[in-house]
Each structure stands twice: as C-alpha cells, then as structure tokens.
Amino acid sequence: MNRGTLFAAVTLAFALGAGLAQAKIPVAPMDDAAKAKAEEAKAKAAAGAKKEAEDLAKAQDRVVERYKKEHGMGGAPAAKAVKPAAAKK
C-alpha cells in the first residue's frame, strides 16, 4: 500500500473508533431513594426559578415606574418644562 491509502485507512479506523467511544452508555435504573432525592432537587430548583422570576418582575416594575416618573408619563406633567427660545432681532 502506498502512503495515501494507508493514511486513509488509519483515518477511517480512527473515525470509526472515536464514534464508538462517543456512544451513550445506558443509565442504570434508580432506586426509590434516588428517585425521591431527584424529585426533591427538581422541586427545589423549580421553587428557586419561580422566586427569581418574581424578583425579576419586581425589579422591572420598579424600573418602569422610575422611567415614567422621570419622563413625565403616567398622568402627571413633566417636572422639567422646556422654555421657548428667545426671539432674535
């Protein structure tokens, strides 16, 4: 065999071997204690995500209220009134 053919064969063998090495190994079935622990962790993560979402919503509401207050929105006129330009002669 010449070098090109040998290189192609080695490359093909390596690619096939790497593909087999990446194959997933089946997960062993969980016992009752592991299932309970996984459910507890899942519930804890869901509660944490809910609290984070509520905190984010509160922060966004505060930002919106401040923006409206500073830019004169929300029913009250703007605190900073623009004076008309003086007429030039």
Secondary structure as a PSIPRED ss2 file (coil, helix, strand):
# PSIPRED VFORMAT (PSIPRED V4.0)

   1 M C   1.000  0.000  0.000
   2 N C   1.000  0.000  0.000
   3 R H   0.000  1.000  0.000
   4 G H   0.000  1.000  0.000
   5 T H   0.000  1.000  0.000
   6 L H   0.000  1.000  0.000
   7 F H   0.000  1.000  0.000
   8 A H   0.000  1.000  0.000
   9 A H   0.000  1.000  0.000
  10 V H   0.000  1.000  0.000
  11 T H   0.000  1.000  0.000
  12 L H   0.000  1.000  0.000
  13 A H   0.000  1.000  0.000
  14 F H   0.000  1.000  0.000
  15 A H   0.000  1.000  0.000
  16 L H   0.000  1.000  0.000
  17 G H   0.000  1.000  0.000
  18 A H   0.000  1.000  0.000
  19 G H   0.000  1.000  0.000
  20 L H   0.000  1.000  0.000
  21 A H   0.000  1.000  0.000
  22 Q C   1.000  0.000  0.000
  23 A C   1.000  0.000  0.000
  24 K C   1.000  0.000  0.000
  25 I C   1.000  0.000  0.000
  26 P C   1.000  0.000  0.000
  27 V C   1.000  0.000  0.000
  28 A C   1.000  0.000  0.000
  29 P C   1.000  0.000  0.000
  30 M C   1.000  0.000  0.000
  31 D C   1.000  0.000  0.000
  32 D H   0.000  1.000  0.000
  33 A H   0.000  1.000  0.000
  34 A H   0.000  1.000  0.000
  35 K H   0.000  1.000  0.000
  36 A H   0.000  1.000  0.000
  37 K H   0.000  1.000  0.000
  38 A H   0.000  1.000  0.000
  39 E H   0.000  1.000  0.000
  40 E H   0.000  1.000  0.000
  41 A H   0.000  1.000  0.000
  42 K H   0.000  1.000  0.000
  43 A H   0.000  1.000  0.000
  44 K H   0.000  1.000  0.000
  45 A H   0.000  1.000  0.000
  46 A H   0.000  1.000  0.000
  47 A H   0.000  1.000  0.000
  48 G H   0.000  1.000  0.000
  49 A H   0.000  1.000  0.000
  50 K H   0.000  1.000  0.000
  51 K H   0.000  1.000  0.000
  52 E H   0.000  1.000  0.000
  53 A H   0.000  1.000  0.000
  54 E H   0.000  1.000  0.000
  55 D H   0.000  1.000  0.000
  56 L H   0.000  1.000  0.000
  57 A H   0.000  1.000  0.000
  58 K H   0.000  1.000  0.000
  59 A H   0.000  1.000  0.000
  60 Q H   0.000  1.000  0.000
  61 D H   0.000  1.000  0.000
  62 R H   0.000  1.000  0.000
  63 V H   0.000  1.000  0.000
  64 V H   0.000  1.000  0.000
  65 E H   0.000  1.000  0.000
  66 R H   0.000  1.000  0.000
  67 Y H   0.000  1.000  0.000
  68 K H   0.000  1.000  0.000
  69 K H   0.000  1.000  0.000
  70 E H   0.000  1.000  0.000
  71 H C   1.000  0.000  0.000
  72 G C   1.000  0.000  0.000
  73 M C   1.000  0.000  0.000
  74 G C   1.000  0.000  0.000
  75 G C   1.000  0.000  0.000
  76 A C   1.000  0.000  0.000
  77 P C   1.000  0.000  0.000
  78 A C   1.000  0.000  0.000
  79 A C   1.000  0.000  0.000
  80 K C   1.000  0.000  0.000
  81 A C   1.000  0.000  0.000
  82 V C   1.000  0.000  0.000
  83 K C   1.000  0.000  0.000
  84 P C   1.000  0.000  0.000
  85 A C   1.000  0.000  0.000
  86 A C   1.000  0.000  0.000
  87 A C   1.000  0.000  0.000
  88 K C   1.000  0.000  0.000
  89 K C   1.000  0.000  0.000
